[in-house]
């Protein structure tokens, strides 16, 4: 098994300012953790710049050209999103690294991989930068790899914030199933249960808006009851993860109670799913995570799982709030999804909805 990790000092060059939580120190913390505890089977990969062709698969031409005009400048795009003199170049490197990593996993050049990328991407919409994000790395990766042969991609987003950009980019498409677990309410205010896709994409967006305070066992319930069955029913050719670690109990920007072990359990669950449905083709891309020790430990744990050095299970004892959410999601999906994914009976059976 070869696990490719894209981890490069170029991602430290995006500097939104000394008080900004999305700091270069995030990459440095992860690099120190990996250097202190090397993981057998990990091969480091170098980033490359995204091509215009790759970016234009998901971003509007005016968005790409508008960002390019900011190169070499320091400016504030919105209340949260700041660019420094090298930020645009770094964003191009992050998007290109995401596309290349997805290609490497799809082609078999790597068994799986993790892109330690900055700036993050999942809030970036087709024509708008926002929420610390300039280009949508996971969306670029999904669209680029779809152009290379796969028919279906599953994007799972476990960042504590909803990935509004990824959702909007693929909202009308059925070749990407977008599933998001996120705290609700929280920035950016999207990701409610009734956001299910539109047109040909109706039923291919699934949101799990979670109340604050849920922890490892609650995430385990949602994986067991919803995410794994959805993945089996959709049967993607490759699985991509928006891997934010700001649902960690120590993170200052979220209010969840996930631990290092919980993130490793999530990675174990999705690696097992990928092994079952698509030959283990799985790539993770860093999104949020702002408490540096928690971020470094959680990232390291996930890479251990990818490399086969660790397997983790979820803690027991889910809360009534998580169980209630699972039931609400199933109520919504019962009517929205059966006709869209693999026919009514297989879909209902996958979610345990036979007899309704």
C-alpha positions in Angstrom: 0.0 0.0 0.0 1.4 3.4 -1.0 -0.1 6.5 0.7 0.8 9.7 -1.0 0.9 12.8 1.2 1.2 16.2 -0.4 2.9 18.3 2.3 5.1 21.2 1.1 6.4 24.4 2.5 4.8 26.3 -0.4 1.5 26.1 1.4 3.0 28.2 4.2 3.4 31.1 1.9 -0.3 32.0 1.9 -0.3 34.6 4.8 -3.6 36.2 5.6 -2.2 38.1 8.5 -0.9 37.5 12.1 -4.3 37.3 13.8 -6.0 35.1 11.2 -6.9 31.6 12.3 -6.1 30.0 8.9 -2.4 30.5 9.5 0.8 29.1 7.9 1.3 27.5 11.3 -1.3 24.9 10.4 0.9 23.3 7.8 4.0 23.6 10.0 2.3 21.8 12.9 1.3 18.9 10.7 4.8 18.7 9.2 6.4 18.6 12.7 4.0 15.9 13.9 4.8 13.7 10.9 8.5 14.3 11.2 8.4 13.4 14.8 6.5 10.2 14.2 7.1 9.0 10.6 4.5 6.6 9.2 5.7 3.6 7.2 4.2 3.4 3.7 3.9 7.2 3.2 5.4 8.7 0.1 5.6 12.5 -0.1 4.3 14.1 -3.3 5.1 17.6 -4.6 2.3 20.0 -5.6 1.9 21.5 -9.0 -0.1 24.4 -10.4 -3.6 23.9 -11.6 -4.2 24.4 -15.3 -6.8 26.9 -16.5 -8.6 23.9 -18.0 -8.9 22.2 -14.6 -10.1 25.4 -12.9 -12.7 26.2 -15.5 -14.3 22.8 -15.0 -15.8 24.3 -11.8 -15.1 28.0 -11.7 -16.4 30.8 -13.8 -13.8 32.5 -16.1 -14.3 35.8 -14.4 -13.6 34.3 -11.0 -10.3 32.8 -12.3 -9.2 36.0 -14.0 -10.3 38.1 -11.1 -8.2 36.1 -8.6 -5.2 36.2 -11.0 -5.4 40.0 -11.0 -4.8 39.9 -7.2 -1.4 38.2 -7.5 1.3 40.0 -5.7 -1.1 42.2 -3.7 -2.4 42.2 -0.1 -6.2 42.7 0.0 -9.3 41.6 1.8 -12.0 39.9 -0.3 -14.6 39.7 2.5 -14.6 39.8 6.3 -13.0 36.4 6.5 -11.0 36.0 3.3 -7.6 37.8 3.0 -4.9 37.3 0.4 -1.2 38.2 0.7 1.4 38.7 -2.0 1.9 34.9 -2.6 -1.7 33.7 -1.9 -2.9 33.4 -5.5 0.1 31.3 -6.5 -0.4 29.1 -3.4 -4.1 28.7 -4.2 -3.2 27.5 -7.8 -0.7 25.1 -6.2 -3.4 23.7 -3.8 -6.0 23.2 -6.6 -3.4 21.5 -8.8 -2.2 19.3 -6.0 -5.8 18.2 -5.4 -6.4 17.4 -9.0 -3.1 15.5 -9.3 -3.7 13.5 -6.1 -7.1 12.4 -7.3 -5.6 11.4 -10.7 -2.8 9.4 -8.9 -5.3 7.5 -6.7 -7.6 6.9 -9.7 -4.8 5.6 -11.9 -3.3 3.4 -9.2 -0.1 5.4 -8.9 -1.0 5.7 -5.2 -3.4 3.5 -3.2 -4.8 6.5 -1.4 -3.6 10.0 -0.3 -3.9 13.1 1.8 -3.4 16.6 0.5 -2.3 19.0 3.3 -3.4 22.0 1.3 -3.8 25.7 2.0 -5.8 27.8 1.4 -8.8 25.5 2.1 -11.5 25.3 -0.6 -14.9 24.0 0.3 -16.5 27.5 0.7 -15.4 28.8 -2.6 -18.3 28.9 -5.1 -18.1 28.8 -8.8 -17.8 32.6 -9.0 -17.0 33.6 -5.5 -14.2 33.3 -3.0 -15.3 33.2 0.7 -14.8 31.7 4.1 -10.9 31.6 3.9 -11.3 29.8 0.5 -10.2 31.0 -3.0 -10.4 28.0 -5.2 -12.5 24.9 -4.4 -9.8 22.2 -4.2 -12.0 19.2 -3.7 -14.4 20.3 -6.5 -11.4 20.8 -8.9 -10.2 17.3 -8.0 -13.6 15.7 -8.5 -14.2 17.4 -11.9 -10.7 16.7 -13.1 -10.8 13.0 -12.2 -14.3 12.6 -13.7 -12.8 13.9 -17.0 -10.3 11.0 -16.8 -12.7 8.1 -16.7 -14.8 7.6 -13.5 -18.5 7.8 -13.7 -19.3 8.7 -10.1 -17.6 10.5 -7.3 -18.6 10.6 -3.6 -17.5 13.7 -1.8 -17.9 13.5 2.0 -17.4 16.7 3.9 -16.8 16.3 7.6 -15.7 19.9 8.3 -17.7 21.5 11.1 -18.8 24.2 8.6 -21.0 23.3 5.6 -19.3 23.2 2.3 -21.6 25.6 0.5 -19.2 26.0 -2.4 -18.9 22.3 -3.2 -22.6 21.9 -2.8 -23.5 24.7 -5.2 -21.0 23.6 -7.8 -22.4 20.1 -8.1 -26.1 20.9 -7.1 -27.5 20.0 -10.5 -25.3 16.9 -11.2 -25.8 13.2 -10.5 -22.2 12.2 -11.1 -21.2 13.6 -7.7 -22.9 12.6 -4.5 -22.2 15.3 -2.0 -22.7 14.4 1.7 -22.0 16.9 4.5 -21.9 16.5 8.3 -21.7 20.0 9.8 -22.8 21.9 12.9 -26.0 23.8 12.6 -26.5 26.7 12.9 -23.1 27.9 12.0 -21.3 29.8 9.2 -22.1 30.0 6.3 -25.8 29.3 7.1 -26.4 26.7 4.3 -26.8 22.9 4.5 -30.3 22.3 5.8 -32.1 19.0 5.3 -34.2 20.2 2.4 -31.2 21.2 0.3 -31.2 18.0 -1.8 -30.0 19.1 -5.3 -31.9 20.2 -8.3 -32.7 19.0 -11.8 -30.6 16.0 -12.7 -28.9 16.5 -9.3 -32.1 16.1 -7.3 -31.3 13.7 -4.4 -27.5 13.8 -4.9 -26.9 16.3 -2.1 -27.4 15.0 1.4 -27.0 17.3 4.4 -26.7 16.2 8.0 -27.0 19.5 10.0 -25.9 18.5 13.5 -26.7 20.3 16.8 -23.7 21.6 18.8 -22.0 19.2 21.3 -22.1 15.9 19.4 -19.1 13.7 19.7 -17.4 10.5 18.5 -20.3 8.1 19.2 -22.8 10.4 17.5 -20.7 10.6 14.4 -20.4 6.8 14.5 -24.1 6.5 14.5 -24.5 8.8 11.5 -21.8 6.9 9.6 -23.4 3.5 10.4 -27.0 4.5 9.7 -26.5 6.9 6.8 -23.1 7.6 5.3 -21.9 4.1 4.8 -25.3 2.9 3.4 -25.4 5.9 1.1 -21.9 5.2 -0.1 -22.7 1.5 -0.8 -25.9 2.4 -2.7 -24.2 5.1 -4.8 -21.2 2.8 -5.5 -18.7 5.6 -6.5 -15.6 5.0 -8.5 -13.5 7.1 -6.1 -14.2 8.8 -2.7 -12.9 12.3 -1.9 -13.0 13.8 1.6 -13.2 17.5 2.6 -11.3 16.7 5.8 -11.8 19.6 8.2 -10.7 19.0 11.8 -12.6 21.9 13.3 -15.2 19.6 14.8 -12.5 18.7 17.3 -13.4 19.3 20.9 -10.5 21.7 21.3 -11.2 23.8 18.2 -12.0 27.5 18.7 -14.3 27.8 15.7 -16.7 25.0 16.3 -18.7 23.6 19.2 -18.5 19.8 18.7 -16.8 17.2 20.8 -14.9 15.0 18.3 -11.5 13.6 19.5 -8.4 12.6 17.7 -9.7 9.0 17.9 -13.0 10.0 16.4 -11.4 11.4 13.3 -9.3 8.3 12.9 -12.5 6.3 13.3 -14.2 8.3 10.5 -11.2 7.7 8.3 -11.3 4.0 9.1 -15.0 3.8 8.2 -14.6 5.6 4.9 -11.4 3.6 4.0 -13.4 0.4 4.6 -16.3 1.8 2.4 -13.8 2.7 -0.4 -12.3 -0.8 -0.1 -15.8 -2.3 -0.5 -17.1 -0.2 -3.4 -14.2 1.3 -5.4 -11.0 -0.7 -4.8 -9.9 1.5 -1.9 -9.6 4.7 -4.1 -9.7 7.4 -1.5 -8.2 10.9 -1.2 -8.5 13.4 1.7 -8.0 17.1 1.3 -7.4 19.4 4.3 -10.1 22.0 5.0 -10.5 23.5 8.5 -8.9 22.8 11.9 -7.5 25.7 13.9 -6.2 24.3 17.2 -2.8 23.3 16.1 -2.1 20.3 18.3 -5.5 18.9 17.7 -5.1 19.5 13.9 -1.7 17.9 13.8 -2.7 14.8 15.9 -5.9 14.3 13.9 -4.3 14.6 10.6 -1.5 12.2 11.6 -4.1 9.7 12.8 -5.9 9.8 9.5 -2.7 9.3 7.6 -1.9 6.3 9.8 -5.2 4.8 8.9 -4.6 5.4 5.2 -1.2 3.8 5.4 -2.5 0.7 7.2 -0.7 1.5 10.5 -3.9 2.0 12.4 -7.5 1.0 12.6 -10.0 2.8 14.9 -13.6 2.2 15.9 -16.1 4.7 17.1 -16.9 5.0 20.8 -20.2 3.6 21.9 -23.1 5.5 23.4 -24.7 7.9 20.9 -27.0 10.6 22.1 -30.7 11.0 21.6 -30.0 14.1 19.5 -27.9 12.1 17.0 -30.6 9.4 16.8 -33.3 12.0 16.2 -31.2 13.6 13.5 -30.8 10.2 11.8 -34.5 9.6 11.8 -35.2 13.1 10.4 -32.7 12.6 7.6 -34.3 9.3 6.7 -37.7 10.8 6.6 -36.5 13.4 4.1 -34.5 10.9 2.0 -37.4 8.4 1.9 -39.2 10.5 -0.6 -36.4 12.4 -2.2 -33.9 9.6 -3.1 -35.4 6.2 -4.0 -36.1 7.1 -7.7 -32.7 8.7 -8.1 -30.2 6.1 -6.9 -30.2 2.6 -8.2 -34.0 2.2 -8.1 -36.4 2.4 -5.3 -35.9 -1.0 -3.6 -32.1 -1.0 -3.4 -32.0 2.5 -2.1 -34.7 1.9 0.6 -33.0 -1.3 1.6 -29.6 0.4 1.9 -31.1 2.8 4.4 -33.3 0.3 6.2 -36.5 1.8 4.8 -38.1 -1.3 3.4 -41.8 -1.5 4.4 -42.4 2.2 4.3 
